[in-house]
Amino acid sequence: MVSCHDTIVVLDFGSQYTQLIARRIRESHVHSIILPSTASLETIQANRPKGIILSGGPASVTSAGRPEWSKAIMKEGLPILGICYGMQLIAQSMGGRVGRAKHREFGRAELRVRDGSDLFRGLGEKTPFSVWMSHGDRIETLPPGFKSIALTANSPIAAMKSVNRKHRLYGLQFHPEVVHTTHGARILKNFVRHICEARPTWTMGSFLHDSVEQIRRQVGREKVLCALSGGVDSTVAAAMTHRAIGKQLTCVFIDNGVMRKHEVKQLKQAFRSFHFRAGTQARPYIRMVDASEQFLRALGRTTDPEKKRKIIGRQFIKAFEREARNIGNVRCLVQGTLYPDVIESVSHRGPSATIKTHHNVGGLPARMKLRLVEPLRELFKDEVRVLGKELGLPDDVIHRHPFPGPGLAIRVLGAVTPARADMLREADAIFLDELRVQGLYRQTWQAFAVLLPVRTVGVMGDQRTYEHVIGLRAVTSVDGMTADWAPLPQPFLAHVANRIINEVPGVNRVVYDISSKPPSTIEWE
């Protein structure tokens, strides 16, 4: 279905940040769509784009195995912006020369603008600003008819444009889509709004309207199950689906045996107050199913994190298929899958690398009896929270920290036994309770405890101990694609560590994780 909004097409060459490009475009209230790099000219034209962006990617334009693409788009007269790999692709295709940089450039660099007339409009040419680089190749020679419009110490051609208005081609060696690039959103807005002249008509309200209509078309008159965990993602997905199809929807909560302390009881109480249609008493039908024995039995002594995720993914599908049979005539399963889940698990639209399997994406069985409905698949966590407000959901749901579907199974490093899971539950509850009591919960994007697969020597009551280690993790983030460790106050951490060691039997050491994403991920497994 072609959007009624002006559209920017993003061609995905496998970058981990492709969806961030689309997201920044949406922040300018312009509709965007991601297509694989191999999309035909006809497919691209069918979306009636106002402009095209070529993403970055892990390949080199000089390698034989580089992704294929339709060069014919450069003859359409549309504005085209190449980012990193995309810029190098434009340069090579138009007769320039790309080669290996003498020094690879990863992380922050200072950019100096040479031409502030269009792409860098309003940014000035005197004051350098920080940009985020991630490349091993660079443009050695500009294509005929192009000029350099910005540079860094390592990249004399850090940005370029065609001086021939017939082509309207632009390139950036850095990544404007990531938050680490100062003025990155402004640069993309300049391209989308001023160069492409796209109208700012896309909003979260229009996304909600379009998504509700899409759910109705996808589902028809069939009965639908929604995998409801109580978190913001699944709750927003359930609310959208309920708005679309009403009584055709049954929400199902599966207790997988690796939930946090008192979580099942708390969710049961919370579900009683769920009203998904503002101004009415319309409530979805919610079934709560205890499948903890099946999940723990299936996990057994498994220690490999990828195997854990796939086991849990399969067990969830088996549980939902059982419930579908009990209800009868159910054909669809709604999940609150987000884009970070997708991009880390599988190559979604382009040749991107798999970081880790998410239970609800790469962990699903190859053959399923239920068709997936994933209305949030193109969104980030913060966008889902905005959508939750649009739907009228309560703040305690909207601002709940993310909790992985595999639960504590991927926070108990090593085999998941009842005793080890209970140890982690107690430590995790202390950490989260203290964050709330001391007003730090909303200052962190996600916080949790991890049970490490090691023991250490300690001394308690003048006696030697050889017990377990708890790791604490708290991060700040916007979208989960990148994250910094949260600098929690030292007295707070000391107090939490003291409580855990004194109150959780079997623990004699607590450590705090000060790794950022990248290079680490937020979860340990």
Secondary structure, DSSP 8 states (H G I E B T S, - for coil): ---SS-EEEEEESS-TTHHHHHHHHHHTT-EEEEEETT--HHHHHHT-EEEEEE---SS-TTSTT-----GGGGGS---EEEETHHHHHHHHHTT-EEEEEEEEEEEEEEEEES--SSTTTTS-SSS-EEEEEEEEEEEEE--TTEEEEEE-SS-TTSEEEESSTTT-EEEESS-TTSTTSTTHHHHHHIIIIIIS-------HHHHHHHHHHHHHHHHTT-EEEEE--SSHHHHHHHHHHHHHHGGGEEEEEEE-S---TTHHHHHHHHHHT---STTS----EEEEEE-HHHHHHHHTT---HHHHHHHHHHHHHHHHHHHHHHH-SEEEEE----HHHHHHHS--SSS-------TTTTTS-SS-SSEEE-TTTT--HHHHHHHHHHHT--HHHHT-----TTGGGGTB-S---HHHHHHHHHHHHHHHHHHHHTT-GGG-SEEEEEEEEEEEEEEETTEEEEEEEEEEEEEEESSSSSEEE----HHHHHHHHHHHHHHSTTEEEEEE----BTTS-SS--
